[in-house]
Amino acid sequence: MADEEIPQVNLPEESGLYKVIQIEEANSGTAYLRFSKRRNQSCERHSEILSDFADEVSIDLVVEGRSDSPKFPENSSYRLVGAGVCQHDALYSRGYFWGDSSGYEIGIDEEHLGSLRKDLKGNVHWLPFISHVVPFSE
């Protein structure tokens, strides 16, 4: 599937807490955000979300060493730049992002979310700590 056919964001229709991953395609600079399929964030691993994205772009992931978390191959133009959770509010088109992925040892990337703001159809905030909301500048 060509990159232009792949949606940058798979925004869920229902409100809830979702796991998320952030991906960037190096050649075009295109940013992608993928939400877990299920609302209960403990049901799905970040690696499952990454595997689903790899299927979308027809890339075989690799497993290196003792890790059970598949990764993009070194020759891939895609790279994982962030992972965590999002409290998605579908009614008000908002998302609150925080946390990280223990499997990938990476957290939410604020700059990446900023580049996707227009695709999220609303006000997106980055939540580095649950008690502190940092709004993006307009």
Backbone as numpy.savetxt, mean C-alpha at the origin, in Angstrom:
# Nx Ny Nz CAx CAy CAz Cx Cy Cz
-0.47 -7.26 -18.32 -1.31 -6.08 -18.32 -0.42 -4.84 -18.32
-0.70 -3.89 -19.16 0.08 -2.64 -19.22 -0.19 -1.79 -17.99
0.86 -1.04 -17.56 0.72 -0.21 -16.36 -0.48 0.73 -16.41
-0.77 1.29 -17.61 -1.86 2.24 -17.69 -3.22 1.59 -17.44
-3.31 0.26 -17.51 -4.55 -0.45 -17.26 -4.71 -0.83 -15.79
-3.65 -0.69 -15.03 -3.66 -1.09 -13.62 -4.04 0.11 -12.77
-5.12 0.02 -11.98 -5.48 1.15 -11.14 -4.40 1.43 -10.10
-4.15 2.71 -9.85 -3.13 3.06 -8.86 -3.56 2.68 -7.45
-4.86 2.75 -7.19 -5.38 2.49 -5.86 -6.57 1.55 -5.96
-6.61 0.54 -5.11 -7.79 -0.33 -5.04 -8.59 0.03 -3.78
-9.12 1.23 -3.76 -9.82 1.77 -2.60 -11.04 0.93 -2.25
-11.14 0.43 -1.02 -12.29 -0.39 -0.63 -13.59 0.43 -0.62
-14.68 -0.24 -0.89 -15.98 0.42 -0.87 -16.51 0.58 0.55
-16.10 -0.30 1.46 -16.59 -0.27 2.83 -15.56 0.32 3.79
-16.04 1.02 4.79 -15.17 1.55 5.84 -14.61 0.40 6.67
-13.45 0.61 7.24 -12.88 -0.39 8.12 -11.37 -0.26 8.22
-10.80 -1.16 8.98 -9.35 -1.21 9.19 -8.77 -2.23 8.21
-7.83 -1.79 7.38 -7.23 -2.62 6.35 -5.71 -2.58 6.44
-5.07 -3.67 6.07 -3.63 -3.63 5.86 -3.40 -3.01 4.49
-2.26 -2.32 4.33 -1.94 -1.68 3.05 -0.47 -1.89 2.72
-0.18 -1.86 1.40 1.21 -1.81 0.93 1.31 -0.67 -0.07
2.51 -0.11 -0.18 2.79 0.99 -1.10 3.89 0.54 -2.05
3.64 0.72 -3.34 4.56 0.25 -4.38 4.85 1.40 -5.33
6.07 1.42 -5.84 6.46 2.41 -6.83 7.07 1.71 -8.04
6.71 2.19 -9.23 7.30 1.68 -10.46 8.37 2.69 -10.88
9.62 2.25 -10.93 10.76 3.17 -11.10 10.80 3.86 -12.45
10.46 3.18 -13.53 10.59 3.77 -14.86 9.63 4.94 -15.07
8.39 4.80 -14.63 7.39 5.84 -14.83 7.19 6.71 -13.59
7.66 6.23 -12.43 7.45 6.93 -11.18 6.03 6.76 -10.65
5.27 5.84 -11.25 3.89 5.62 -10.84 3.83 5.00 -9.45
2.98 5.57 -8.60 2.79 5.08 -7.24 1.50 4.25 -7.18
1.57 3.15 -6.45 0.42 2.27 -6.26 0.17 2.06 -4.77
-1.10 1.94 -4.41 -1.50 1.64 -3.04 -2.48 0.49 -3.10
-2.19 -0.56 -2.36 -3.06 -1.72 -2.34 -3.55 -2.00 -0.92
-4.88 -2.14 -0.81 -5.53 -2.48 0.45 -5.76 -3.99 0.50
-5.79 -4.53 1.71 -6.14 -5.94 1.86 -7.57 -6.14 1.39
-7.89 -7.36 1.02 -9.23 -7.67 0.53 -10.25 -7.69 1.66
-9.78 -8.05 2.84 -10.69 -8.17 3.99 -10.45 -7.02 4.96
-11.50 -6.63 5.66 -11.41 -5.50 6.58 -10.65 -5.79 7.85
-10.74 -6.98 8.36 -10.03 -7.29 9.59 -8.55 -7.41 9.28
-7.77 -6.42 9.69 -6.37 -6.36 9.31 -5.56 -7.58 9.71
-6.00 -8.35 10.68 -5.22 -9.51 11.09 -5.45 -10.72 10.19
-6.42 -10.64 9.27 -6.74 -11.78 8.41 -5.76 -11.97 7.26
-5.13 -10.93 6.83 -4.31 -10.99 5.63 -2.91 -10.44 5.92
-1.90 -11.08 5.38 -0.54 -10.61 5.56 -0.17 -9.64 4.45
0.79 -8.77 4.72 1.27 -7.84 3.69 1.80 -8.62 2.48
2.40 -9.77 2.72 2.93 -10.58 1.62 1.82 -11.07 0.69
0.63 -11.33 1.23 -0.50 -11.74 0.39 -0.96 -10.60 -0.51
-0.95 -9.39 0.02 -1.33 -8.22 -0.77 -0.31 -8.01 -1.88
0.98 -8.15 -1.53 2.04 -8.01 -2.53 1.91 -9.08 -3.62
1.61 -10.30 -3.23 1.44 -11.39 -4.20 0.29 -11.09 -5.16
-0.80 -10.54 -4.63 -1.93 -10.17 -5.49 -1.53 -9.10 -6.50
-0.74 -8.10 -6.04 -0.28 -7.05 -6.95 0.65 -7.64 -8.01
1.54 -8.53 -7.60 2.47 -9.16 -8.55 1.69 -9.91 -9.63
0.58 -10.53 -9.25 -0.27 -11.20 -10.24 -0.86 -10.17 -11.22
-1.25 -9.01 -10.71 -1.81 -7.95 -11.57 -0.83 -7.52 -12.65
0.44 -7.42 -12.27 1.46 -6.93 -13.21 2.29 -8.06 -13.83
1.87 -9.29 -13.60 2.51 -10.49 -14.18 4.00 -10.59 -13.85
4.31 -10.49 -12.55 5.69 -10.63 -12.08 5.73 -11.79 -11.09
6.75 -12.62 -11.21 6.97 -13.70 -10.25 7.82 -13.15 -9.12
7.32 -13.25 -7.90 8.07 -12.80 -6.73 9.12 -13.85 -6.37
10.11 -13.43 -5.61 11.17 -14.34 -5.16 11.22 -14.34 -3.64
11.68 -15.46 -3.09 11.89 -15.58 -1.65 13.39 -15.76 -1.44
13.97 -14.88 -0.62 15.41 -14.91 -0.40 15.73 -15.38 1.01
16.69 -16.25 1.12 17.17 -16.69 2.43 16.09 -17.33 3.27
16.08 -16.97 4.54 15.15 -17.57 5.50 13.81 -16.83 5.54
13.71 -15.75 4.83 12.49 -14.95 4.84 11.34 -15.72 4.21
10.17 -15.57 4.79 8.98 -16.16 4.17 8.15 -15.07 3.48
8.73 -13.88 3.38 8.06 -12.76 2.73 8.60 -12.60 1.31
7.79 -12.92 0.30 8.27 -12.78 -1.08 8.54 -11.32 -1.42
9.47 -11.13 -2.35 9.87 -9.78 -2.76 9.90 -9.70 -4.28
9.93 -8.47 -4.79 10.12 -8.29 -6.23 11.55 -8.73 -6.57
11.75 -9.34 -7.73 13.12 -9.70 -8.12 13.96 -8.44 -8.34
15.27 -8.57 -8.22 16.16 -7.41 -8.36 16.03 -6.71 -9.70
15.71 -7.43 -10.75 15.60 -6.82 -12.08 14.21 -6.21 -12.34
13.35 -6.22 -11.35 12.02 -5.64 -11.51 12.07 -4.12 -11.36
11.22 -3.43 -12.10 11.14 -1.97 -11.96 10.22 -1.58 -10.81
9.54 -2.55 -10.20 8.66 -2.28 -9.06 9.41 -2.47 -7.77
9.07 -1.63 -6.78 9.66 -1.82 -5.45 8.64 -1.47 -4.38
8.71 -2.21 -3.29 7.85 -1.97 -2.13 8.45 -0.81 -1.35
7.69 0.26 -1.16 8.22 1.44 -0.46 7.57 1.67 0.89
6.47 0.97 1.19 5.82 1.17 2.47 4.79 0.10 2.75
4.46 -0.06 4.04 3.44 -1.02 4.45 2.98 -0.64 5.85
1.73 -0.93 6.13 1.16 -0.63 7.45 -0.31 -0.93 7.44
-1.08 -0.07 8.13 -2.53 -0.23 8.18 -3.21 1.10 7.87
-4.47 1.01 7.48 -5.27 2.20 7.21 -6.65 2.03 7.80
-7.09 3.03 8.56 -8.48 3.11 8.98 -9.19 3.90 7.90
-9.93 3.19 7.04 -10.58 3.81 5.88 -12.00 4.21 6.24
-12.32 5.46 5.96 -13.67 6.00 6.17 -14.28 6.29 4.81
-15.07 5.35 4.30 -15.64 5.48 2.96 -16.65 6.62 2.87
-17.39 6.87 3.94 -18.41 7.91 3.92 -17.80 9.29 3.67
-16.69 9.58 4.33 -16.05 10.89 4.20 -14.80 10.86 3.33
-14.54 9.75 2.67 -13.38 9.59 1.77 -12.08 10.00 2.46
-11.83 9.39 3.62 -10.62 9.67 4.37 -9.93 8.37 4.75
-8.64 8.47 4.93 -7.88 7.34 5.42 -6.86 7.80 6.42
-6.70 7.05 7.50 -5.70 7.33 8.51 -4.70 6.18 8.48
-3.46 6.49 8.15 -2.43 5.47 7.94 -1.43 5.48 9.08
-0.98 4.30 9.51 0.05 4.19 10.52 0.61 2.77 10.50
1.59 2.54 11.31 2.12 1.20 11.51 3.18 0.79 10.51
3.47 -0.50 10.54 4.51 -1.05 9.68 4.24 -2.52 9.42
5.15 -3.13 8.69 5.09 -4.56 8.40 6.29 -5.22 9.05
6.04 -6.16 9.94 7.15 -6.86 10.57 7.85 -7.79 9.57
7.11 -8.34 8.62 7.70 -9.22 7.62 8.64 -8.50 6.67
8.31 -7.24 6.34 9.14 -6.47 5.41 9.98 -5.41 6.10
9.78 -5.22 7.39 10.52 -4.24 8.18 10.50 -2.87 7.51
9.27 -2.43 7.18 9.07 -1.14 6.52 7.75 -0.56 7.02
7.70 0.77 7.12 6.49 1.43 7.60 5.82 2.23 6.49
4.84 3.01 6.87 4.12 3.86 5.92 5.04 4.96 5.41
5.02 5.18 4.10 5.83 6.22 3.46 4.95 7.43 3.19
5.18 8.51 3.92 4.35 9.72 3.83 4.43 10.36 2.44
5.61 10.43 1.86 5.77 11.05 0.54 4.97 10.29 -0.52
5.00 8.99 -0.45 4.26 8.14 -1.39 2.76 8.42 -1.28
2.24 8.52 -0.05 0.81 8.82 0.13 0.47 10.19 -0.44
1.36 11.14 -0.29 1.13 12.47 -0.84 0.98 12.45 -2.34
1.77 11.61 -3.01 1.68 11.53 -4.47 0.39 10.86 -4.93
-0.24 10.12 -4.04 -1.48 9.43 -4.39 -2.74 10.18 -3.95
-2.57 11.27 -3.27 -3.72 11.96 -2.67 -4.87 12.19 -3.66
-4.55 12.60 -4.87 -5.59 12.89 -5.85 -6.38 11.64 -6.22
-5.75 10.48 -6.13 -6.43 9.24 -6.49 -7.30 8.69 -5.37
-7.15 9.22 -4.19 -7.93 8.73 -3.04 -9.24 9.49 -2.84
-9.53 10.45 -3.72 -10.82 11.15 -3.76 -11.20 11.82 -2.45
-10.25 12.36 -1.72 -10.61 13.02 -0.48 -9.40 13.44 0.32
-9.62 13.71 1.58 -8.56 14.15 2.47 -7.87 12.94 3.07
-6.60 12.78 2.77 -5.84 11.67 3.32 -4.85 12.23 4.33
-4.80 11.59 5.46 -3.87 12.00 6.51 -2.90 10.86 6.78
-1.71 11.22 7.15 -0.71 10.23 7.54 -0.64 10.24 9.05
-0.73 9.10 9.65 -0.76 9.00 11.10 0.49 8.29 11.61
1.58 9.03 11.86 2.80 8.38 12.31 2.65 7.74 13.68
1.84 8.33 14.52 1.52 7.75 15.82 0.00 7.90 15.96
-0.63 6.92 16.52 -2.09 6.90 16.56 -2.66 8.18 17.17
-1.97 8.80 18.10 -2.50 9.99 18.75 -2.19 11.29 18.03
-1.50 11.24 16.89 -1.07 12.48 16.25 -1.33 12.42 14.75
-2.25 13.24 14.27 -2.58 13.29 12.85 -1.81 14.43 12.20
-1.11 14.13 11.10 -0.39 15.15 10.37 -1.06 15.33 9.01
-1.77 16.44 8.79 -2.44 16.63 7.49 -1.43 17.00 6.41
-1.73 16.58 5.17 -0.90 16.98 4.05 -1.16 18.44 3.73
-0.14 19.15 3.27 -0.35 20.52 2.85 -1.02 20.50 1.48
-1.81 21.49 1.22 -2.57 21.55 -0.04 -1.64 21.81 -1.17
